[in-house]
Each structure stands twice: as C-alpha cells, then as structure tokens.
C-alpha cells in the first residue's frame, strides 16, 4: 500500500494485489479528513495484459458511476484490435465504444467510434503512413444508415512542412474544398509560414449552399466538433487552424 495527499486535501491510498492466475487488481481510494470515502477507482488487468476493467465510484457513495472495459485481440495476421467500451455503473447500458485496429507493421490504424452507445458507428478514422513517412488521415462522419455525411482527408508530408486537406461536405463523394499549407525553412533553419492556399466553391451560390449544408444532419453530440471543423476548415475567407 502507498499513501499520498492530493491538492484537494484528500488522503489517497493505493493497494495492489495479484491472484493465483496472475490477474492484478489496483484500488485507488481517496478519503476525506474525517475518514469518509471521496472516490474509489478499481482496475483489474488480466495476466496477459490484453484485457482491463476499470470501475469508477466518483463520489464515494459506494455505487459505481461508470465501468470501462478494454479488450485487445491479436489477429492471425499480426494486427491488433482493441475495443474500449464505456458503460454506466451497472455495466449494462453502453455509453460509447471505440474499436481500434492497428496493422502488424504499425503503419495503418483504423478507428470506429460509436459516440452515443446506439450500436451504430458515428465516426471512422484511418491513419496510414506510406514508405516515405507521409501520413494520410481520413476522418468520416456517418449517418445512422451508415452512409457518409461528410469526410476530411489530410495528407501530411514526412517532414511536416506541407499539408493538404480535402473536404467533402455533402456525402456525395465530390470534393467541396481543398486546402494546402506549406512551411519553408531557410538556410539558417528558420521556419517561415505556413502559407495557405485554398480551392473552394467558386460561385457565391455554391458557397451559400455549402455553408447551409454544414450543420445539417449533425447530432447534438457532434455539432460542436463538426462546426468548429467546418468554420476553421479552409483558408477562405480567412486562414484558421484546423484540427482533427
């Protein structure tokens, strides 16, 4: 057992134990000055390290508030699939889930996210590195029927000095805007830029249409993230940072 004090004034105790099968249990307890429980987190890790369950009692009332499970499967081709699931305290109601598959060589990572526990995939993310070290990142938001709502593909050079983004707002497969940024390095090693160039809808009518389409079909859980992405996605009308 180890003891420590948090900045909140709680006394924190950690206990570790290992059963006969090699499974390890770590209990993290925070108690108030009067000895009452403030919070407790219990983590059980399998002997192989491929599965883990974390239980949270966030307010110390003895009732679990959230349970997370993380299970990793090693596939026949050497790739790994990790499934992270978040449940309510009873471990029966799914809040969200993320399934991540990493190729054997580590150069391709595919993520499928169910953001609301509905059982449907709301978002996919694919990261792929080519032999030169260039990274292609594709983030796709899906409708309830699995069709594409919108998609952003970003290609970043191995040096990190150039980046190209293609934005598809409508789910039609047609690219609505392309943004290219480049950073130059002079002889002294000083970086200049980045400079930004965007190819966006040319006509005023198409711009208005694209603007109207951005918030459509966006669930409340995703609206803040997507609107931030759309408002900062391209150089026009002004260069802004775009973060996935």
N, C-alpha and C positions, 0 to 999 in steps of 0.2 A: 504493500500500500504506500502511496505517496500523498503528501498534503501540500496545498498551496493556497494563496489568497488571491481572489480576483479583485479587479479595480472596484467592483460593486460592493466589496466588503464580505462577500460570501467565502466560506471555507470550502475548498474543493478537494475532494478525495478521489483517488483513482485506485481501483483494485483490478488485478489481472489474475485469471485462473485458467488452467488448461485441463480438459477432461482426458479420460483414458484413450479417446480416439484422436487426440491432438487438436480438437477444436478449442479456440481461445475465446474467452469472454472478458471484455473490458467494460467496467462500470465506472462512469464518471458522475459523481454526486456533488451537488453544490448545496450547502446548508447555510442558513442564516445564523446570526449571532445567538439567537435563542434556541438553536438546535433544530429548528423546523426545516424541512426539505424545501429548497427553492426550485431545483430542477434535477433531472436524472436522465442520463443517456446510456444505453446499454448496446454494445456492439459485439456480435458473435461472428467470428471468422472461422471458416472451415479449415481443416488441417492442410488442405491443398492450396488454400488461399484463393480459390476460384469462386467462392460464394461468401456473402456477408449480409447480415441483417442488422439494421440499426433501429432501435426503438427510442422514441423521444417522449419524455414527460416534461413538458416545457415549463409548467407552473407548479410542479411539486405536489399536485393533489392526488397522486397515486394512480391516475388514469392516463393511459397513453394517448398522446395527441397525434402522433404520426409514426408510421413504420416505413422504412425504406429497405428494399431488397436489391442486391446487386449480384447477378449470376453471370459468370463468364464460361463460355463453352469453347473448347479448342476444336475446330473443324478438321475434317480429313485432309484438306488442302493446306493446313497450317495456319489458316486465318483464325482470328478470334472474334467471337460475338459476345458483347457484354450488354446485358439487359438491366437497366436501372428502373425500378418501379417504386412509385411513392403512393402509399395508401393512407387512409385515415387510421385512427388509433385502433380500430377493430381488425385491421388488416384485410378487410373485405371490400371496401369501396376504393376503387382506383382513382387517384387524383391526376396523375400524369405518368408517362412512361417514355423512356428513351432507349433505343436499340442501336448500338454502335458496332459495326463490323470493320475490323482492321485486317488488311491483307497480310500474308505471311512476310512479305518484304517491307511492310510498313508504309508503302508508297500510296496506298489508297485507303481512305477512311470514309465509310458511308454511315450516315446517322439518320434514323427515322424517329420523329418526335410526335407523340400524342400529347398535346399540351393541356387537354381538359379531361382526360380519362374517359373519353367517349368510345374508345376502341378503334377509332379511325386515326390514320396518320395525317397530321395537320401540316407538317413541315418536313422536308428532307434536306440534307446537306451532304455534299460529296466533295471531298478534298483529294486531289490527285497530283502527285509530283511526277514529272517526266524525267528522263535520263539526264537532262541538263540542270535539273533542280528547279525548273519553273513550276509554279503552283497554280492549278486551276480549281477554283472554289465555286460550286454551284449551289445556290440556295433556292428551293422551290416551295412555295406555299400552295397547298392543295385545298380544293373544295371538298364538301362532305362526300361526294360521289367518287373522290379520288382523282378527278380531273385537275389540271393545272389552273390555279388562279393567277399567279404571277411568278416570275423567275428572274434571278440575278446571277450572272456568271462573271466572275472576276479572275483574270489571269495576271499573276504577279511574277515578274522575272526573278531568276535565282539571286540576282544582286539586290533585289528590292527597289531598284531605281525606276522601273517602269511598271505601270499597272493599267489594264484595260478592263472596263466593265461594260457589259451589255445588259440592258434592262428590257424585260418583256412584261408589260403591264396587264395584258388582257387575257392571257392563256391561249392565244391563237397560235403561238409559235413564232410570230413575227417580232423582230427586234424593234422596240419603240425608241430607244435611245442608246447611244454608245458614248462612253467617257474614257478618255485616255489621259493619264497623268505621267509626267516624266520628271525625274530629278537628275541634274547633271553634277558631276564632280570635276573641279578644275585641277590643275597641276599641283596645287598646294593641299589638295584633299578637302577643300571647302565645298560643301554641298549647296547647290542653288536650285531653287524651286520649292515644291514641284510646280510645273506649268500644267495647265489643264486645257484640253480641247474636247468639245462635245459635239456629236452629231445627233440632233434631237428632231422631233417633228417640226417640219419647216413652216407649214401654214398655221396661221392663227387659229383656224378652226380645229385642226388636229391637236394643237396644244390644249385648247379648251376641253376637247374630248378626253385627252389623256389625263388632264387634271381631274375631270369629273370621275374617271374610272378608278382613280387611286384608292378612295376609301370604300368603294363598293364591294360588297361581299366579304368585308373584313369583320371577323368576330370580335367582340369586346376584348377578349383575351389577347388578341393580336394587334388591335388597332393602334396602340401607342407605338409599338415597334415598327410596324409597317409604315405608318405615316411619317415617322422620323426618317425611315429609309428613303421614302419617296421624296420628302421635302429636301433631303440632302443628297439625292442620288446622282444628279448630273450637274455639269458646270452651269447650265442655264437655269435661271437668269443670273446667278452668281455662284462662283466656286464655293463649295462647302465640303466639310469632311463627311465621308460616307463610310459607316462602319457596320459590318455584318455581325 
